[in-house]
Amino acid sequence: MQPKFCPSVFIYLTSSVPAIWFLELHEFEKRMIEYLASNHTPPLYYTDQYEDLSAPLGSVLGVKFEIRIPIEMTSDQWIRTLEQILLLILILGRWLLPKGKLTHDQLSQLLLVYIGTAADIVEFFEAFKEVQVRYDKILCMAILGLWSLSLVQFSLVLTAARARRDQSGLLSRRSDIQSDRCCGTDVFGIIISILLQDLPFLVLRMLLIFRYHVLSYSNMFFTCKNTLVIVLLLYRLIVVFVQRRLRETELLTDSPKIKIPPIPTSPSHSCTGSLESRSILLSLYPTKNTHPVPRVYQLREEKHKWGRAYHFEEVE
């Protein structure tokens, strides 16, 4: 299964992510106004009034119509909720979309990967709880930029096709070749995960620790987590390459070794014009087989004016 691009997910992201940016920047401006009004002393705990979502639709014949959600949260909590709903819609939408050539097993694996990725992205917004981040516009835009970059991987469908087994439970030669080709998809998925999510998240958290001295429990924990994930992904990458090399070696050594005896110097041969041919009989036994079956081959040597040619013909 080759990685494919999903245009519907990309279109949804391009229409939803800018709205989140506007909400976050508007919330940042509100915090900065309070920060400047308090003589540049950021509060230890940011307080905001609770709001509900209501949208007036106008009035018809003196009757007012509006949409009201009876849930009251702060504006910051509403933004976090919308960001989580965006990720949930991505997962549910991929589940409801036509699966195409994906099997049910591959689709379930893809959805589980999406859930784990979405959980890591949601955790990335824990950095907004730090005082050094809430009142720094560059850090806020950097977090939003890395968050937007990490969402791009949802538009790439990456699955690894498992090798199918026959009734005896052994992997066939064809399935070995197919699983070997799938190593490219595994490598591509690991590289995408490192470049679009784990490595940028780790760089930003290390910047918060060593440049802005953010030594909170959550920042330290998620920094260690990103480091461990990158190490495990690199370990997985090495394992994939090693297994691929071993599989190639197995496929080369699995073929029966044929020892061709030297052709006698004076066999009975026939000459016709400029063509001379001679043949010998070989009995071959496959090396890797529990019940070897003898096979008899005839080696033919043909001499032409321009060289020699050898041919194997099985004798029934």
N, C-alpha and C positions, 0 to 999 in steps of 0.2 A: 504494500500500500504506500503510494507516494504522497508526500505532503501536498495539500491542496488549499487554495485560497477561497474563502467564503465571502462573496461580495455583500450578501445581506447583512451579516454581522458587522462588516466594515462600515456600511452605510448607517446602520443603527448607532455605531460608536461616533461617527462624525456628526451626527445630529444630536447626540445626548451629551457628549463630553464638553463641548463649548458652554452648554448651559450650566454644568457643574463649575466650570471655571468662573463664569460670571457670578455665581452665588458665592463661591469662596472668596473672590476678590472684593465683592460687596461686604461680606462679613469681615474681611480684613480692614477695610476702610472704617467700619463702625468701631472696631477695636482700637484703631489708631486715633480716632477722634476722642475716645475715652482716655487713651493713653496720654495724649497731649493736654487734655483738660485736667488731668491729675498731676501735672508738672513732671512728666516723664518718670513716673513711678508705676511700673506695672503691678496690678493687683496679684496677690497670691492665688486667688480663685476668681475666675472670670464668671461674672453673674450676668444673666440676660433674662428678659421677661419671657414668659410662656405665651406662645401664639398657637392659633389653630388655622388650618387651611380653609379659606373661604373664598369663593369666586362669585361675585354678583353677575347674573345673566341678563339683567334688565327687568322691565315690568311690562306686562300685557294687561290692559283694561284695569289698571290700578293694582294688579297682583304682582308682587315682586318675586322673582325666581333667583335662587342662588344655590351654589353647591357648598356644603359645609361638612368637613370631616371632624367629628367630635373627639379629636385627640389633640391635647395641648402639649407642646414641647417647645424648647428654645429653638431659635433659628439655627444654631450650630447643630443641635440634635436632628433637626429636619434635614439638614444637608447630609449628615452622616447616614441617615435613613435612606435618602435618595441614592446615595452612592452604593449602599448595599443592595437596594432594589434593582439598580442597574446591573449588578453582577448576577443577581438571581434571575433576571429576565434573560441574560445571556445563556445561563445554564438551561433554563426551561425552554427557551426558544430553540436551542440546539437539539433538545430532546424531541420537540414537536416538529422540527423541520424534517423533510424527507431524508432518510438515511443514505439513499443512493446505493453505492456499492459496499457500504459498511455492513458487516454482520451485526447481529444483536450483541454478540460478545464484544466486538470492537467498539460499538456505540456505548456500552456500559463502561468500558475502560476509559473512553474519552470523557464521559460525564464525571467519572470519579476524579480524573485528572483536573477537570475544570473546577470541581468543588475545592480541591486542595489549593489550586492556584488562586481562586477567589478568596479563600481564607487568608493566604499570605498577603494579598493586596489590601484587604481590609485592615490587617494588622499594621500596614505601613502608615495609615493615618493616625496611629497612636502618637506619632511625632508632633502632631498639632497640639497635644496637651502640654508640651514643654513651653515654658515662658519665653525662652530664647528664640523659639520658632514662631510663636504666635504674633510677635511684633517685629519680625524681620521679613520684609517683602521678598527679598531674594530667595530666602529659604522656602517660603511659602510657594513661590513660583517653581522652584526646583522640585519640590515634592509633587506639585500638580503635574509638572512635566514628566517626571519619572512614572507617576501613576498612569498618565495617558500613554506613555510608551509601553508599559506592561500590559495594557489592554489590547495591544495590537496582536498579541499571540493568540487571542481568542478567535481571530479571523483566519488562523492557520489550523487546518485539521490535520493532526498528527496521530497516527495509530500504527501499531506494530502488529502485522499479521502473524499469527502463530502457525507453526508448521503442523500440518494435519497428519494424523497417524492412521496407518492402515489397521486391518482387523487383528493383525498379530501384535500390535502395540509398538512396532519398530518404525522409525522414521524412514521414509522412502528417499531415494536419491533426488527425486524431483522436489520433495518438500525441503530437503537439505539446501538445494539451490535457492528455493524461494525464501527460506529463512535467512540465507546468507545475503540475499538482495535487500532484505528488510533491515539489515544493519545500518544502511544508509539513512533510513528513516529514524532509527533510534539515535544516531549521531546528530542528525539535524535537529531533533527534538531537544536533546541535551544542550546543544549550542544555543538554540533559541531561548531556552529556559535560563541559561546563565547570562546571556547578553541582554535580554529584555527585562529580567526581573531580579534575580538574586545578586548579580554583581553590581548593578546600579544602586540597589537598596543598601548593600553592604558599604559601598563607597560613601553614600550620604550619611549613614549612621556613624561610620568612622570619622567623617568630617565633623559631625555633631560632638563626638567625644573629644577629639584632639584639637579642634579649632574653637568650638564654642563651649567646651567643658560641660556638656550635658551628660551627667553621670547618674541618671535615674535608673531605677530597677528595670522598667520596660525597655528602655533604649539598650541597656547592657544585655538583657536577655535576647532581644531580637537581633542584636549584632552577633552574638554567639550562635544563634540559630541560623542566620544567613551564612556564616562562615562554615558551619557544619554541613549545611545543604550543598554549598559549592564543593566542599571536599568530597562528599558522597557522589555528587554528579561527575566529578573528575574521575573518581574511582570506578564508577559505572562506565565511563567512556573508555577507560583502560581495559576493563573486563570485556567490553564489546569488541575491541580491536583484537584482544588475545583470543577470544572465542572464534572470531572470524578467521584468524590465522590458523588455529588448530583445525577448524572445519575444512579449510582449503587443503591442509596437509592430509587430513583424513580422506578427503575425496581423491587425492592423488595416489595415496597408498592403498586405497580400497580396490583399485582395479587389479585384475590378475596379472601376476608377473610372468611374462613369457620369455623363456630362454630358447633362443633360436640356435640350433646347432649349425656348425659351419656346413656349407653346401659342399658335397664331395667334388673333388677336382675333376674326376672323370666319370660323371654319371651318364646314363643313357639319355641322349638328347636328340632333338630333331632340328634340322635347319631347313628353312624355307626362304630362299632368296637372301635378303639381308637381315632376317629375323631369326634369332636363335632362342629357344625356350627350354627350360629344364625344371623339374619339380621334385620335392621330397615330401614325406608325410611326417607330421608332428602330432604327438598326443599331449594335450594340455589339461592340467587340472587347476581349477580356480583355487587360489590360496586361502581366501577368507570365506569358507563355506563349510557348514557342519557336515553336509553330505556331498562330497565332491563327485561330480559327474564327468567322466572322461569325454573330451571332445577332440576330434581328429581334424586337423587342418592341413591343407596342402599349400606349401609355399612354392610359388611359381616365380621364376626369374626369367625375364625377357631381355634380350640384348638387341638393341636397335643401333642404327648407325649413329644416333646422337646420344646414346647412353644406355643405362640399365634401369629396369623397373621391376619391383617386387610386389607380389599380390598374395593375400591370404584367401583361400577358399575353403569353407567348412565342408568336410566329407560326411554325409549322412550315413 
